[in-house]
Every structure is written in C-alpha cells, then in structure tokens.
Amino acid sequence: KVQLGSREVSWGFGDDAEEVDSGDDIGDAVAEARAMKEAGTLNEKQDKALEKCEKHLGRLHNLRDEVKKIRAKEDGGAELTQGQQAQIDKNEARVKEIEVQMLEAEEGLAELLNVKG
C-alpha cells in the first residue's frame, strides 16, 4: 500500500493482490481529463499533466505485464531461476516507486482541473 497525504492505494503485488486490468487504476482526475481531451476542452497545462499520468500508467502496465509473463512460467510448473525472481523483485520495487509518482501526478492534474477560468 502506498500512502500519499490522505490517499492510500494498494496497486502492488502483495500476497492478497488481485489481478486487475490497468484501466481500473485510473483515478477520477484522469478519467475526467480523458473525457475533456476528447471534447477538446483541455488547456495546455492540463494536457501535459494528463500525458504525465498516461506515461506512468503505461509504465505500470508494462512492468505488471512483465511480472505476469514471468510468473506464468512458474504456474506452468517450471521453477523460476534466480534471475527471473530478481527481475520480479526489481519490477515490484519499481511499481511502488511509480505508484507514488502517479499519485502525485494525478493530484496535480486534479488541481489543474479544479481551477476555473
């Protein structure tokens, strides 16, 4: 779980984590900004903030996908090599870092979306 201010997110790979589609990870601000972009109502700052969030979401998706592919080998009955397990550990640590960055980026986007005028 990641704590940032009053928000808490459990996007990790904990023992109790459920596999979810990366589309479920988006917050209200990202969803709202996507709708505004489709409608052509985002200003330049809001668009850049959305791009930053999208970049983090893409990285999270790629890292999770890689871990899923490595774990599929284990589920197939093959034991993971030391290198494969090290890569999983590295990816999981990176996911946690990106989750914090994503929360910060999303909070910045939400602030920009709430600014009137």
NULUMZA-364996 format. One line per field, with one value per residue (C-alpha): residue in three letters; x, z, y; residue number from 1. Coordinates in pm, 1 decimal. Example, Ala and Ser with C-alpha at 12.3 -4.5 7.8 and 13.67 -1.06 7.14 Angstrom:
<sites>
res	ALA|SER;
xx	1230.0|1367.0;
zz	780.0|714.0;
yy	-450.0|-106.0;
n	1|2;
</sites>
This chain:
<sites>
res	LYS|VAL|GLN|LEU|GLY|SER|ARG|GLU|VAL|SER|TRP|GLY|PHE|GLY|ASP|ASP|ALA|GLU|GLU|VAL|ASP|SER|GLY|ASP|ASP|ILE|GLY|ASP|ALA|VAL|ALA|GLU|ALA|ARG|ALA|MET|LYS|GLU|ALA|GLY|THR|LEU|ASN|GLU|LYS|GLN|ASP|LYS|ALA|LEU|GLU|LYS|CYS|GLU|LYS|HIS|LEU|GLY|ARG|LEU|HIS|ASN|LEU|ARG|ASP|GLU|VAL|LYS|LYS|ILE|ARG|ALA|LYS|GLU|ASP|GLY|GLY|ALA|GLU|LEU|THR|GLN|GLY|GLN|GLN|ALA|GLN|ILE|ASP|LYS|ASN|GLU|ALA|ARG|VAL|LYS|GLU|ILE|GLU|VAL|GLN|MET|LEU|GLU|ALA|GLU|GLU|GLY|LEU|ALA|GLU|LEU|LEU|ASN|VAL|LYS|GLY;
xx	0.0|113.8|21.0|32.8|-132.7|-481.4|-492.3|-397.1|-358.6|-279.7|-172.3|108.1|184.2|111.1|9.1|-354.5|-339.0|-588.0|-502.1|-685.3|-695.2|-473.8|-773.7|-909.7|-610.1|-711.6|-846.5|-1129.8|-898.2|-751.1|-1093.4|-1227.3|-924.2|-959.3|-1322.7|-1225.2|-949.6|-1196.9|-1425.7|-1132.9|-1162.9|-822.5|-578.9|-206.4|-112.6|-393.4|-295.8|68.2|-44.2|-266.5|22.7|237.9|-30.0|-71.0|305.9|302.9|3.9|186.2|494.4|284.9|110.0|440.1|601.2|296.0|274.8|637.9|585.6|273.0|466.3|747.0|500.7|319.7|632.2|610.5|239.1|325.9|526.1|870.7|1068.6|1184.0|1553.7|1734.5|1749.8|1376.6|1297.2|1538.4|1360.8|1023.3|1160.7|1310.0|984.8|775.6|1001.4|979.4|598.6|586.5|801.7|588.1|268.4|387.6|480.3|141.3|-44.6|149.7|86.5|-281.9|-315.6|-151.1|-390.5|-688.2|-575.0|-546.1|-890.7|-1046.4|-903.5|-1178.3|-1105.8;
zz	0.0|-78.9|144.8|-1.8|202.3|284.4|-6.9|8.9|-285.0|-292.2|-652.5|-562.8|-594.9|-235.7|-145.6|-133.2|-451.3|-721.1|-1087.9|-1234.3|-1575.4|-1583.4|-1689.4|-1337.2|-1194.9|-1327.6|-1085.7|-1125.1|-1239.4|-1520.0|-1634.1|-1627.5|-1816.2|-2080.8|-2134.4|-2152.6|-2403.4|-2622.2|-2603.8|-2686.9|-2366.5|-2203.5|-2186.4|-2248.7|-1881.0|-1822.5|-2134.1|-2021.5|-1675.9|-1837.2|-2057.4|-1745.6|-1583.0|-1900.5|-1911.2|-1553.6|-1629.4|-1932.1|-1726.7|-1458.2|-1721.1|-1881.2|-1550.2|-1436.0|-1773.3|-1748.7|-1398.3|-1515.2|-1801.7|-1570.3|-1314.5|-1591.3|-1625.9|-1256.0|-1285.6|-1573.4|-1334.4|-1408.8|-1119.4|-1159.0|-1198.6|-961.3|-1239.3|-1305.2|-935.5|-916.8|-1212.5|-1041.5|-725.2|-923.8|-1112.3|-795.9|-632.3|-941.1|-944.1|-590.5|-692.9|-998.2|-793.3|-572.2|-878.0|-1031.3|-722.7|-721.0|-1093.0|-1053.7|-762.2|-974.9|-1259.1|-1023.5|-900.5|-1259.0|-1345.9|-1046.2|-1144.9|-1302.1|-1576.8;
yy	0.0|349.3|641.4|988.9|1257.6|1140.0|894.6|528.8|294.2|-75.3|-119.8|-356.0|-720.6|-819.3|-1172.2|-1065.3|-855.2|-936.2|-912.5|-614.8|-456.1|-146.2|59.1|14.6|200.6|536.9|788.3|1032.4|1312.1|1101.8|982.8|1338.9|1471.5|1199.5|1299.2|1666.7|1587.0|1400.3|1703.2|1932.4|2135.4|2070.2|2358.1|2305.6|2261.5|2013.7|1820.1|1794.5|1678.4|1413.3|1298.3|1259.1|1042.4|837.2|780.9|647.1|423.6|283.1|206.6|37.6|-172.8|-279.2|-374.3|-569.4|-742.6|-849.9|-988.2|-1170.4|-1332.4|-1444.4|-1581.4|-1772.4|-1985.9|-2068.9|-2151.2|-2383.1|-2597.8|-2460.2|-2320.7|-1962.8|-1901.8|-1671.4|-1410.8|-1431.9|-1389.7|-1096.8|-934.9|-979.3|-819.7|-531.4|-473.4|-482.9|-224.1|-4.0|-37.4|101.5|398.6|471.4|441.4|726.6|932.0|852.2|969.8|1294.6|1346.8|1267.7|1510.5|1779.2|1703.3|1719.4|2060.7|2185.2|2052.8|2226.7|2564.2|2772.5|3022.4;
n	1|2|3|4|5|6|7|8|9|10|11|12|13|14|15|16|17|18|19|20|21|22|23|24|25|26|27|28|29|30|31|32|33|34|35|36|37|38|39|40|41|42|43|44|45|46|47|48|49|50|51|52|53|54|55|56|57|58|59|60|61|62|63|64|65|66|67|68|69|70|71|72|73|74|75|76|77|78|79|80|81|82|83|84|85|86|87|88|89|90|91|92|93|94|95|96|97|98|99|100|101|102|103|104|105|106|107|108|109|110|111|112|113|114|115|116|117;
</sites>
